[in-house]
Amino acid sequence: MSQVQIVDVQGHILYDSKKELSTYVIPTNQWLKGIYFMSTMDDSGRPYYHKVVIE
C-alpha cells in the first residue's frame, strides 16, 4: 500500500496516511495558503514529491 504525506516548506508533516489522524488540525474559519509538498511512496519505498500551491 502506498503512503501519502503532505509537508509544508518548513518540513512539518501536515498529513500522513499511515497515521489514523492528521498530525495537523486546521481551523475551519481560516484559509490555508502557501506552498506544500505532497510525497507519495510507491511499494519499493521511493518517495515522489509533488508541489502543491494554495493561493
PDB file of N, CA, C and O in Angstrom:
ATOM      1  N   MET A   1       0.844  -1.190   0.000  1.00  0.00           N
ATOM      2  CA  MET A   1       0.000   0.000   0.000  1.00  0.00           C
ATOM      3  C   MET A   1       0.883   1.245   0.000  1.00  0.00           C
ATOM      4  O   MET A   1       1.884   1.304   0.713  1.00  0.00           O
ATOM      5  N   SER A   2       0.511   2.222  -0.792  1.00  0.00           N
ATOM      6  CA  SER A   2       1.335   3.422  -0.883  1.00  0.00           C
ATOM      7  C   SER A   2       1.008   4.368   0.265  1.00  0.00           C
ATOM      8  O   SER A   2      -0.077   4.330   0.845  1.00  0.00           O
ATOM      9  N   GLN A   3       1.973   5.206   0.568  1.00  0.00           N
ATOM     10  CA  GLN A   3       1.844   6.165   1.655  1.00  0.00           C
ATOM     11  C   GLN A   3       1.790   7.567   1.078  1.00  0.00           C
ATOM     12  O   GLN A   3       2.497   7.884   0.122  1.00  0.00           O
ATOM     13  N   VAL A   4       0.945   8.404   1.664  1.00  0.00           N
ATOM     14  CA  VAL A   4       0.847   9.795   1.231  1.00  0.00           C
ATOM     15  C   VAL A   4       1.149  10.692   2.422  1.00  0.00           C
ATOM     16  O   VAL A   4       0.597  10.511   3.507  1.00  0.00           O
ATOM     17  N   GLN A   5       2.028  11.655   2.208  1.00  0.00           N
ATOM     18  CA  GLN A   5       2.307  12.672   3.211  1.00  0.00           C
ATOM     19  C   GLN A   5       2.151  14.039   2.570  1.00  0.00           C
ATOM     20  O   GLN A   5       2.448  14.217   1.388  1.00  0.00           O
ATOM     21  N   ILE A   6       1.684  15.007   3.355  1.00  0.00           N
ATOM     22  CA  ILE A   6       1.691  16.401   2.914  1.00  0.00           C
ATOM     23  C   ILE A   6       2.575  17.164   3.897  1.00  0.00           C
ATOM     24  O   ILE A   6       2.355  17.121   5.108  1.00  0.00           O
ATOM     25  N   VAL A   7       3.575  17.861   3.363  1.00  0.00           N
ATOM     26  CA  VAL A   7       4.592  18.514   4.176  1.00  0.00           C
ATOM     27  C   VAL A   7       4.657  19.983   3.774  1.00  0.00           C
ATOM     28  O   VAL A   7       4.610  20.299   2.585  1.00  0.00           O
ATOM     29  N   ASP A   8       4.766  20.896   4.763  1.00  0.00           N
ATOM     30  CA  ASP A   8       4.925  22.302   4.398  1.00  0.00           C
ATOM     31  C   ASP A   8       6.399  22.609   4.140  1.00  0.00           C
ATOM     32  O   ASP A   8       7.260  21.742   4.294  1.00  0.00           O
ATOM     33  N   VAL A   9       6.681  23.859   3.743  1.00  0.00           N
ATOM     34  CA  VAL A   9       8.051  24.185   3.337  1.00  0.00           C
ATOM     35  C   VAL A   9       9.036  24.107   4.495  1.00  0.00           C
ATOM     36  O   VAL A   9      10.234  23.947   4.263  1.00  0.00           O
ATOM     37  N   GLN A  10       8.569  24.214   5.725  1.00  0.00           N
ATOM     38  CA  GLN A  10       9.461  24.061   6.871  1.00  0.00           C
ATOM     39  C   GLN A  10       9.700  22.591   7.213  1.00  0.00           C
ATOM     40  O   GLN A  10      10.502  22.281   8.094  1.00  0.00           O
ATOM     41  N   GLY A  11       9.017  21.697   6.529  1.00  0.00           N
ATOM     42  CA  GLY A  11       9.209  20.277   6.794  1.00  0.00           C
ATOM     43  C   GLY A  11       8.255  19.688   7.810  1.00  0.00           C
ATOM     44  O   GLY A  11       8.400  18.525   8.188  1.00  0.00           O
ATOM     45  N   HIS A  12       7.270  20.476   8.267  1.00  0.00           N
ATOM     46  CA  HIS A  12       6.279  19.937   9.194  1.00  0.00           C
ATOM     47  C   HIS A  12       5.336  19.011   8.436  1.00  0.00           C
ATOM     48  O   HIS A  12       4.846  19.365   7.363  1.00  0.00           O
ATOM     49  N   ILE A  13       5.084  17.844   8.981  1.00  0.00           N
ATOM     50  CA  ILE A  13       4.150  16.914   8.343  1.00  0.00           C
ATOM     51  C   ILE A  13       2.734  17.336   8.721  1.00  0.00           C
ATOM     52  O   ILE A  13       2.370  17.344   9.897  1.00  0.00           O
ATOM     53  N   LEU A  14       1.940  17.688   7.711  1.00  0.00           N
ATOM     54  CA  LEU A  14       0.560  18.111   7.958  1.00  0.00           C
ATOM     55  C   LEU A  14      -0.388  16.931   7.912  1.00  0.00           C
ATOM     56  O   LEU A  14      -1.406  16.918   8.604  1.00  0.00           O
ATOM     57  N   TYR A  15      -0.061  15.954   7.109  1.00  0.00           N
ATOM     58  CA  TYR A  15      -0.935  14.799   6.961  1.00  0.00           C
ATOM     59  C   TYR A  15      -0.085  13.588   6.630  1.00  0.00           C
ATOM     60  O   TYR A  15       0.846  13.681   5.830  1.00  0.00           O
ATOM     61  N   ASP A  16      -0.393  12.469   7.230  1.00  0.00           N
ATOM     62  CA  ASP A  16       0.318  11.227   6.952  1.00  0.00           C
ATOM     63  C   ASP A  16      -0.715  10.121   6.866  1.00  0.00           C
ATOM     64  O   ASP A  16      -1.417   9.846   7.840  1.00  0.00           O
ATOM     65  N   SER A  17      -0.814   9.485   5.709  1.00  0.00           N
ATOM     66  CA  SER A  17      -1.849   8.481   5.510  1.00  0.00           C
ATOM     67  C   SER A  17      -1.610   7.228   6.340  1.00  0.00           C
ATOM     68  O   SER A  17      -2.529   6.431   6.524  1.00  0.00           O
ATOM     69  N   LYS A  18      -0.385   7.036   6.848  1.00  0.00           N
ATOM     70  CA  LYS A  18      -0.128   5.850   7.667  1.00  0.00           C
ATOM     71  C   LYS A  18      -0.591   6.041   9.100  1.00  0.00           C
ATOM     72  O   LYS A  18      -0.670   5.075   9.858  1.00  0.00           O
ATOM     73  N   LYS A  19      -0.903   7.287   9.486  1.00  0.00           N
ATOM     74  CA  LYS A  19      -1.415   7.535  10.828  1.00  0.00           C
ATOM     75  C   LYS A  19      -2.928   7.654  10.749  1.00  0.00           C
ATOM     76  O   LYS A  19      -3.480   8.036   9.717  1.00  0.00           O
ATOM     77  N   GLU A  20      -3.592   7.322  11.848  1.00  0.00           N
ATOM     78  CA  GLU A  20      -5.051   7.362  11.824  1.00  0.00           C
ATOM     79  C   GLU A  20      -5.565   8.785  11.724  1.00  0.00           C
ATOM     80  O   GLU A  20      -6.570   9.037  11.059  1.00  0.00           O
ATOM     81  N   LEU A  21      -4.891   9.714  12.376  1.00  0.00           N
ATOM     82  CA  LEU A  21      -5.327  11.105  12.360  1.00  0.00           C
ATOM     83  C   LEU A  21      -4.284  11.947  11.666  1.00  0.00           C
ATOM     84  O   LEU A  21      -3.099  11.615  11.662  1.00  0.00           O
ATOM     85  N   SER A  22      -4.730  13.033  11.084  1.00  0.00           N
ATOM     86  CA  SER A  22      -3.785  14.015  10.577  1.00  0.00           C
ATOM     87  C   SER A  22      -3.032  14.603  11.765  1.00  0.00           C
ATOM     88  O   SER A  22      -3.596  14.772  12.846  1.00  0.00           O
ATOM     89  N   THR A  23      -1.761  14.912  11.559  1.00  0.00           N
ATOM     90  CA  THR A  23      -0.977  15.481  12.650  1.00  0.00           C
ATOM     91  C   THR A  23      -1.197  16.983  12.766  1.00  0.00           C
ATOM     92  O   THR A  23      -0.587  17.630  13.618  1.00  0.00           O
ATOM     93  N   TYR A  24      -2.043  17.537  11.939  1.00  0.00           N
ATOM     94  CA  TYR A  24      -2.225  18.988  11.907  1.00  0.00           C
ATOM     95  C   TYR A  24      -3.705  19.280  11.829  1.00  0.00           C
ATOM     96  O   TYR A  24      -4.398  18.745  10.963  1.00  0.00           O
ATOM     97  N   VAL A  25      -4.201  20.124  12.720  1.00  0.00           N
ATOM     98  CA  VAL A  25      -5.619  20.483  12.719  1.00  0.00           C
ATOM     99  C   VAL A  25      -5.756  21.900  12.185  1.00  0.00           C
ATOM    100  O   VAL A  25      -5.129  22.829  12.694  1.00  0.00           O
ATOM    101  N   ILE A  26      -6.572  22.056  11.166  1.00  0.00           N
ATOM    102  CA  ILE A  26      -6.761  23.356  10.537  1.00  0.00           C
ATOM    103  C   ILE A  26      -8.086  23.942  11.017  1.00  0.00           C
ATOM    104  O   ILE A  26      -9.127  23.308  10.843  1.00  0.00           O
ATOM    105  N   PRO A  27      -8.077  25.145  11.621  1.00  0.00           N
ATOM    106  CA  PRO A  27      -9.332  25.782  11.999  1.00  0.00           C
ATOM    107  C   PRO A  27     -10.197  26.023  10.761  1.00  0.00           C
ATOM    108  O   PRO A  27      -9.696  26.447   9.720  1.00  0.00           O
ATOM    109  N   THR A  28     -11.488  25.753  10.881  1.00  0.00           N
ATOM    110  CA  THR A  28     -12.358  25.839   9.714  1.00  0.00           C
ATOM    111  C   THR A  28     -12.576  27.273   9.258  1.00  0.00           C
ATOM    112  O   THR A  28     -12.993  27.497   8.122  1.00  0.00           O
ATOM    113  N   ASN A  29     -12.304  28.255  10.123  1.00  0.00           N
ATOM    114  CA  ASN A  29     -12.533  29.644   9.722  1.00  0.00           C
ATOM    115  C   ASN A  29     -11.280  30.280   9.140  1.00  0.00           C
ATOM    116  O   ASN A  29     -11.228  31.500   8.990  1.00  0.00           O
ATOM    117  N   GLN A  30     -10.277  29.490   8.812  1.00  0.00           N
ATOM    118  CA  GLN A  30      -9.013  30.038   8.339  1.00  0.00           C
ATOM    119  C   GLN A  30      -8.661  29.366   7.016  1.00  0.00           C
ATOM    120  O   GLN A  30      -8.724  28.142   6.894  1.00  0.00           O
ATOM    121  N   TRP A  31      -8.289  30.179   6.027  1.00  0.00           N
ATOM    122  CA  TRP A  31      -7.821  29.611   4.766  1.00  0.00           C
ATOM    123  C   TRP A  31      -6.372  29.207   4.922  1.00  0.00           C
ATOM    124  O   TRP A  31      -5.593  29.907   5.569  1.00  0.00           O
ATOM    125  N   LEU A  32      -6.014  28.106   4.344  1.00  0.00           N
ATOM    126  CA  LEU A  32      -4.638  27.628   4.437  1.00  0.00           C
ATOM    127  C   LEU A  32      -3.945  27.952   3.127  1.00  0.00           C
ATOM    128  O   LEU A  32      -4.175  27.298   2.109  1.00  0.00           O
ATOM    129  N   LYS A  33      -3.090  28.974   3.164  1.00  0.00           N
ATOM    130  CA  LYS A  33      -2.404  29.400   1.950  1.00  0.00           C
ATOM    131  C   LYS A  33      -0.933  29.055   2.052  1.00  0.00           C
ATOM    132  O   LYS A  33      -0.378  28.978   3.148  1.00  0.00           O
ATOM    133  N   GLY A  34      -0.315  28.852   0.925  1.00  0.00           N
ATOM    134  CA  GLY A  34       1.118  28.611   0.936  1.00  0.00           C
ATOM    135  C   GLY A  34       1.518  27.505  -0.022  1.00  0.00           C
ATOM    136  O   GLY A  34       0.734  27.054  -0.858  1.00  0.00           O
ATOM    137  N   ILE A  35       2.757  27.088   0.129  1.00  0.00           N
ATOM    138  CA  ILE A  35       3.320  26.046  -0.722  1.00  0.00           C
ATOM    139  C   ILE A  35       3.539  24.806   0.138  1.00  0.00           C
ATOM    140  O   ILE A  35       4.097  24.888   1.232  1.00  0.00           O
ATOM    141  N   TYR A  36       3.102  23.679  -0.356  1.00  0.00           N
ATOM    142  CA  TYR A  36       3.239  22.417   0.361  1.00  0.00           C
ATOM    143  C   TYR A  36       3.823  21.385  -0.587  1.00  0.00           C
ATOM    144  O   TYR A  36       3.817  21.562  -1.806  1.00  0.00           O
ATOM    145  N   PHE A  37       4.319  20.326  -0.019  1.00  0.00           N
ATOM    146  CA  PHE A  37       4.845  19.239  -0.831  1.00  0.00           C
ATOM    147  C   PHE A  37       4.129  17.965  -0.432  1.00  0.00           C
ATOM    148  O   PHE A  37       4.111  17.593   0.742  1.00  0.00           O
ATOM    149  N   MET A  38       3.543  17.301  -1.407  1.00  0.00           N
ATOM    150  CA  MET A  38       2.888  16.034  -1.151  1.00  0.00           C
ATOM    151  C   MET A  38       3.817  14.938  -1.628  1.00  0.00           C
ATOM    152  O   MET A  38       4.215  14.919  -2.793  1.00  0.00           O
ATOM    153  N   SER A  39       4.164  14.028  -0.738  1.00  0.00           N
ATOM    154  CA  SER A  39       5.021  12.930  -1.155  1.00  0.00           C
ATOM    155  C   SER A  39       4.216  11.651  -1.170  1.00  0.00           C
ATOM    156  O   SER A  39       3.553  11.312  -0.190  1.00  0.00           O
ATOM    157  N   THR A  40       4.272  10.947  -2.275  1.00  0.00           N
ATOM    158  CA  THR A  40       3.643   9.642  -2.371  1.00  0.00           C
ATOM    159  C   THR A  40       4.756   8.617  -2.468  1.00  0.00           C
ATOM    160  O   THR A  40       5.746   8.828  -3.168  1.00  0.00           O
ATOM    161  N   MET A  41       4.592   7.508  -1.764  1.00  0.00           N
ATOM    162  CA  MET A  41       5.620   6.489  -1.753  1.00  0.00           C
ATOM    163  C   MET A  41       5.115   5.253  -2.472  1.00  0.00           C
ATOM    164  O   MET A  41       4.022   4.761  -2.190  1.00  0.00           O
ATOM    165  N   ASP A  42       5.910   4.757  -3.395  1.00  0.00           N
ATOM    166  CA  ASP A  42       5.493   3.534  -4.070  1.00  0.00           C
ATOM    167  C   ASP A  42       5.861   2.329  -3.202  1.00  0.00           C
ATOM    168  O   ASP A  42       6.409   2.480  -2.110  1.00  0.00           O
ATOM    169  N   ASP A  43       5.554   1.148  -3.699  1.00  0.00           N
ATOM    170  CA  ASP A  43       5.742  -0.059  -2.896  1.00  0.00           C
ATOM    171  C   ASP A  43       7.210  -0.339  -2.591  1.00  0.00           C
ATOM    172  O   ASP A  43       7.514  -1.036  -1.623  1.00  0.00           O
ATOM    173  N   SER A  44       8.116   0.189  -3.396  1.00  0.00           N
ATOM    174  CA  SER A  44       9.538  -0.027  -3.118  1.00  0.00           C
ATOM    175  C   SER A  44      10.064   0.971  -2.092  1.00  0.00           C
ATOM    176  O   SER A  44      11.224   0.890  -1.688  1.00  0.00           O
ATOM    177  N   GLY A  45       9.227   1.906  -1.669  1.00  0.00           N
ATOM    178  CA  GLY A  45       9.635   2.853  -0.640  1.00  0.00           C
ATOM    179  C   GLY A  45      10.280   4.111  -1.164  1.00  0.00           C
ATOM    180  O   GLY A  45      10.792   4.910  -0.380  1.00  0.00           O
ATOM    181  N   ARG A  46      10.269   4.311  -2.471  1.00  0.00           N
ATOM    182  CA  ARG A  46      10.848   5.545  -3.018  1.00  0.00           C
ATOM    183  C   ARG A  46       9.813   6.658  -2.995  1.00  0.00           C
ATOM    184  O   ARG A  46       8.703   6.471  -3.495  1.00  0.00           O
ATOM    185  N   PRO A  47      10.152   7.817  -2.424  1.00  0.00           N
ATOM    186  CA  PRO A  47       9.180   8.913  -2.393  1.00  0.00           C
ATOM    187  C   PRO A  47       9.189   9.725  -3.682  1.00  0.00           C
ATOM    188  O   PRO A  47      10.235   9.946  -4.292  1.00  0.00           O
ATOM    189  N   TYR A  48       8.014  10.157  -4.076  1.00  0.00           N
ATOM    190  CA  TYR A  48       7.865  11.099  -5.182  1.00  0.00           C
ATOM    191  C   TYR A  48       7.241  12.350  -4.597  1.00  0.00           C
ATOM    192  O   TYR A  48       6.227  12.274  -3.902  1.00  0.00           O
ATOM    193  N   TYR A  49       7.842  13.512  -4.873  1.00  0.00           N
ATOM    194  CA  TYR A  49       7.348  14.765  -4.293  1.00  0.00           C
ATOM    195  C   TYR A  49       6.573  15.558  -5.330  1.00  0.00           C
ATOM    196  O   TYR A  49       7.019  15.728  -6.465  1.00  0.00           O
ATOM    197  N   HIS A  50       5.408  16.039  -4.924  1.00  0.00           N
ATOM    198  CA  HIS A  50       4.562  16.857  -5.783  1.00  0.00           C
ATOM    199  C   HIS A  50       4.377  18.187  -5.073  1.00  0.00           C
ATOM    200  O   HIS A  50       3.991  18.224  -3.905  1.00  0.00           O
ATOM    201  N   LYS A  51       4.649  19.272  -5.771  1.00  0.00           N
ATOM    202  CA  LYS A  51       4.485  20.602  -5.176  1.00  0.00           C
ATOM    203  C   LYS A  51       3.023  21.007  -5.263  1.00  0.00           C
ATOM    204  O   LYS A  51       2.403  20.903  -6.322  1.00  0.00           O
ATOM    205  N   VAL A  52       2.480  21.466  -4.155  1.00  0.00           N
ATOM    206  CA  VAL A  52       1.091  21.900  -4.094  1.00  0.00           C
ATOM    207  C   VAL A  52       1.087  23.350  -3.631  1.00  0.00           C
ATOM    208  O   VAL A  52       1.628  23.663  -2.570  1.00  0.00           O
ATOM    209  N   VAL A  53       0.483  24.240  -4.417  1.00  0.00           N
ATOM    210  CA  VAL A  53       0.405  25.654  -4.049  1.00  0.00           C
ATOM    211  C   VAL A  53      -1.054  26.005  -3.792  1.00  0.00           C
ATOM    212  O   VAL A  53      -1.913  25.780  -4.644  1.00  0.00           O
ATOM    213  N   ILE A  54      -1.329  26.555  -2.616  1.00  0.00           N
ATOM    214  CA  ILE A  54      -2.684  27.003  -2.282  1.00  0.00           C
ATOM    215  C   ILE A  54      -2.645  28.522  -2.208  1.00  0.00           C
ATOM    216  O   ILE A  54      -1.964  29.092  -1.356  1.00  0.00           O
ATOM    217  N   GLU A  55      -3.379  29.174  -3.104  1.00  0.00           N
ATOM    218  CA  GLU A  55      -3.357  30.641  -3.140  1.00  0.00           C
ATOM    219  C   GLU A  55      -4.689  31.218  -2.685  1.00  0.00           C
ATOM    220  O   GLU A  55      -4.854  32.438  -2.650  1.00  0.00           O
TER     221      GLU A  55
END
